[in-house]
């Protein structure tokens, strides 16, 4: 799903010289005094830079998530606003090039979203019975970008049911009528509903399923009086330009709703040593010039490491990166760089057992894909289509910004429900034409329009088969995505 937050233009130290530089109010210096008072040496400039680098990597997914939440739920004038907290929002359409809040958005399952405030009480998600032929899933993802649970075709079946989502501090008993309890690691949590759309004429059926999704407080579900409301939050106004320097101010805001897990205590302590953390007010503009430079250089190096890690996610197979990059807290096990790379590659991605995402920007030999100067083909041999229990797709993105590509036929992907309308080769294989201009009317059914520049292709294999042929385990499966070939 976007908010890439790519810090590729810090301008080195130029930005560090902007704004005030009062050492008297320097948050890093103030934090250092507390360290000294407690018997801990104050961090040196080199250590401040190292902590900023580590803190950027650790905090990137939290800040990205905060940015999406701010645009979707908090700022009604963002242009991307969806609905208030604790309200179901249904998209009766698939995403297009006009959707810019989330990188690599899915355009083959209409979304329903529910951002939950779990501070006052838990929330109940109710799902209707869904035809077994129609795949659907509800991914529960918290402010740490941990996928902490699933409801849907694979995880819980196609039957109707009621499920409880609780906050990090909840310790109650499972109420009657609740099939399962899911616990978020943060006070605010997102439920992402994906409902399969077979074709344009199928949208009324999808809408009917979406209207069966319900969200309500536990008190309403139990028909009991509601508890006192949680206090209002003074949200930090999110700005994509400010975040380049005020990243840690936004991280302060996000961390106050994210109690530290055991695997976070060390990085939280190091961040506190430079004045970053829940209840703190890091202010970049108040830093000394030395600390501004250290913070910016640390963030820049952290940003570079995240980008490098994105490029090596998974195993390189035929020019595709095939791997598992999304999961719960146990999946990441303190690997904050993997978590940051996953968020940048496409925040809110599924666990591998729910969906696999082979990604490619190059030919098998590493040559970058470029729609401005080349045409390409992607061919699946007979009986070698992606092995899935649900469905598969190949989606085109602009390689520069990871957004969907505007094109004359409004086609952003090719997926398995489109197969009946596509043309197969005489040998039974299927060839997709990946290029910016039409390959001709006779081949247009198999055309995946490309940008006039760098290409980024993402396969989605929903509910991949576990038995051979399979893409699982990630990077070691018996099925591999075929290589993209440059046309003569």
Secondary structure in CASP SS format (residue, H / E / C, confidence):
PFRMAT SS
TARGET T0000
AUTHOR 0000-0000-0000
METHOD secondary structure of the structure
MODEL  1
X C 1.00
X C 1.00
X C 1.00
X C 1.00
X C 1.00
X C 1.00
X C 1.00
X C 1.00
X C 1.00
X C 1.00
X C 1.00
X C 1.00
X C 1.00
X C 1.00
X H 1.00
X H 1.00
X H 1.00
X C 1.00
X C 1.00
X C 1.00
X C 1.00
X C 1.00
X H 1.00
X H 1.00
X H 1.00
X C 1.00
X H 1.00
X H 1.00
X H 1.00
X H 1.00
X H 1.00
X H 1.00
X H 1.00
X H 1.00
X H 1.00
X H 1.00
X H 1.00
X C 1.00
X C 1.00
X C 1.00
X C 1.00
X C 1.00
X C 1.00
X C 1.00
X H 1.00
X H 1.00
X H 1.00
X H 1.00
X H 1.00
X H 1.00
X H 1.00
X H 1.00
X H 1.00
X H 1.00
X H 1.00
X H 1.00
X H 1.00
X H 1.00
X H 1.00
X H 1.00
X H 1.00
X H 1.00
X H 1.00
X H 1.00
X H 1.00
X H 1.00
X H 1.00
X H 1.00
X H 1.00
X H 1.00
X H 1.00
X H 1.00
X H 1.00
X H 1.00
X C 1.00
X C 1.00
X C 1.00
X C 1.00
X C 1.00
X C 1.00
X C 1.00
X C 1.00
X C 1.00
X C 1.00
X C 1.00
X C 1.00
X C 1.00
X C 1.00
X E 1.00
X E 1.00
X C 1.00
X C 1.00
X C 1.00
X C 1.00
X C 1.00
X C 1.00
X C 1.00
X C 1.00
X C 1.00
X C 1.00
X C 1.00
X C 1.00
X C 1.00
X C 1.00
X C 1.00
X C 1.00
X C 1.00
X C 1.00
X E 1.00
X E 1.00
X E 1.00
X E 1.00
X E 1.00
X E 1.00
X E 1.00
X E 1.00
X E 1.00
X C 1.00
X C 1.00
X C 1.00
X C 1.00
X C 1.00
X E 1.00
X E 1.00
X E 1.00
X E 1.00
X E 1.00
X C 1.00
X C 1.00
X C 1.00
X C 1.00
X C 1.00
X C 1.00
X C 1.00
X C 1.00
X E 1.00
X E 1.00
X E 1.00
X E 1.00
X E 1.00
X E 1.00
X E 1.00
X C 1.00
X C 1.00
X C 1.00
X C 1.00
X E 1.00
X E 1.00
X E 1.00
X E 1.00
X E 1.00
X E 1.00
X C 1.00
X C 1.00
X C 1.00
X C 1.00
X C 1.00
X C 1.00
X C 1.00
X C 1.00
X E 1.00
X E 1.00
X E 1.00
X E 1.00
X E 1.00
X E 1.00
X C 1.00
X C 1.00
X C 1.00
X C 1.00
X C 1.00
X C 1.00
X C 1.00
X C 1.00
X C 1.00
X C 1.00
X C 1.00
X C 1.00
X C 1.00
X E 1.00
X E 1.00
X E 1.00
X E 1.00
X C 1.00
X C 1.00
X C 1.00
X C 1.00
X E 1.00
X E 1.00
X E 1.00
X E 1.00
X E 1.00
X E 1.00
X E 1.00
X E 1.00
X E 1.00
X C 1.00
X C 1.00
X C 1.00
X H 1.00
X H 1.00
X H 1.00
X H 1.00
X H 1.00
X H 1.00
X H 1.00
X H 1.00
X H 1.00
X H 1.00
X H 1.00
X C 1.00
X C 1.00
X C 1.00
X E 1.00
X E 1.00
X E 1.00
X E 1.00
X H 1.00
X H 1.00
X H 1.00
X H 1.00
X C 1.00
X C 1.00
X C 1.00
X C 1.00
X C 1.00
X C 1.00
X C 1.00
X C 1.00
X C 1.00
X C 1.00
X C 1.00
X C 1.00
X C 1.00
X C 1.00
X C 1.00
X C 1.00
X C 1.00
X C 1.00
X C 1.00
X C 1.00
X H 1.00
X H 1.00
X H 1.00
X C 1.00
X C 1.00
X H 1.00
X H 1.00
X H 1.00
X H 1.00
X H 1.00
X H 1.00
X H 1.00
X H 1.00
X H 1.00
X C 1.00
X C 1.00
X C 1.00
X C 1.00
X C 1.00
X C 1.00
X H 1.00
X H 1.00
X H 1.00
X H 1.00
X H 1.00
X H 1.00
X H 1.00
X H 1.00
X H 1.00
X H 1.00
X H 1.00
X C 1.00
X C 1.00
X C 1.00
X C 1.00
X C 1.00
X C 1.00
X C 1.00
X C 1.00
X C 1.00
X C 1.00
X C 1.00
X H 1.00
X H 1.00
X H 1.00
X C 1.00
X C 1.00
X H 1.00
X H 1.00
X H 1.00
X H 1.00
X H 1.00
X H 1.00
X H 1.00
X H 1.00
X H 1.00
X H 1.00
X H 1.00
X H 1.00
X H 1.00
X H 1.00
X H 1.00
X H 1.00
X H 1.00
X H 1.00
X H 1.00
X H 1.00
X H 1.00
X H 1.00
X H 1.00
X C 1.00
X C 1.00
X C 1.00
X E 1.00
X E 1.00
X E 1.00
X C 1.00
X C 1.00
X E 1.00
X E 1.00
X E 1.00
X C 1.00
X C 1.00
X C 1.00
X C 1.00
X C 1.00
X C 1.00
X H 1.00
X H 1.00
X H 1.00
X H 1.00
X C 1.00
X C 1.00
X C 1.00
X H 1.00
X H 1.00
X H 1.00
X H 1.00
X H 1.00
X H 1.00
X H 1.00
X H 1.00
X H 1.00
X H 1.00
X H 1.00
X C 1.00
X C 1.00
X C 1.00
X C 1.00
X C 1.00
X C 1.00
X C 1.00
X C 1.00
X E 1.00
X E 1.00
X C 1.00
X C 1.00
X E 1.00
X E 1.00
X C 1.00
X E 1.00
X C 1.00
X C 1.00
X C 1.00
X C 1.00
X C 1.00
X E 1.00
X C 1.00
X E 1.00
X C 1.00
X C 1.00
X C 1.00
X C 1.00
X C 1.00
X E 1.00
X E 1.00
X E 1.00
X E 1.00
X E 1.00
X C 1.00
X C 1.00
X C 1.00
X C 1.00
X C 1.00
X C 1.00
X C 1.00
X E 1.00
X C 1.00
X C 1.00
X C 1.00
X E 1.00
X E 1.00
X E 1.00
X E 1.00
X E 1.00
X E 1.00
X E 1.00
X C 1.00
X C 1.00
X C 1.00
X C 1.00
X C 1.00
X E 1.00
X C 1.00
X C 1.00
X C 1.00
X C 1.00
X C 1.00
X C 1.00
X C 1.00
X C 1.00
X E 1.00
X E 1.00
X E 1.00
X H 1.00
X H 1.00
X H 1.00
X H 1.00
X H 1.00
X H 1.00
X C 1.00
X C 1.00
X E 1.00
X C 1.00
X C 1.00
X C 1.00
X C 1.00
X C 1.00
X E 1.00
X E 1.00
X E 1.00
X E 1.00
X E 1.00
X E 1.00
X C 1.00
X C 1.00
X C 1.00
X C 1.00
X C 1.00
X H 1.00
X H 1.00
X H 1.00
X H 1.00
X H 1.00
X H 1.00
X E 1.00
X E 1.00
X E 1.00
X C 1.00
X C 1.00
X C 1.00
X C 1.00
X E 1.00
X E 1.00
X E 1.00
X E 1.00
X E 1.00
X E 1.00
X E 1.00
X E 1.00
X E 1.00
X C 1.00
X E 1.00
X C 1.00
X C 1.00
X C 1.00
X C 1.00
X C 1.00
X C 1.00
X C 1.00
X C 1.00
X C 1.00
X C 1.00
X C 1.00
X C 1.00
X C 1.00
X C 1.00
X C 1.00
X C 1.00
X C 1.00
X C 1.00
X C 1.00
X E 1.00
X E 1.00
X E 1.00
X C 1.00
X C 1.00
END
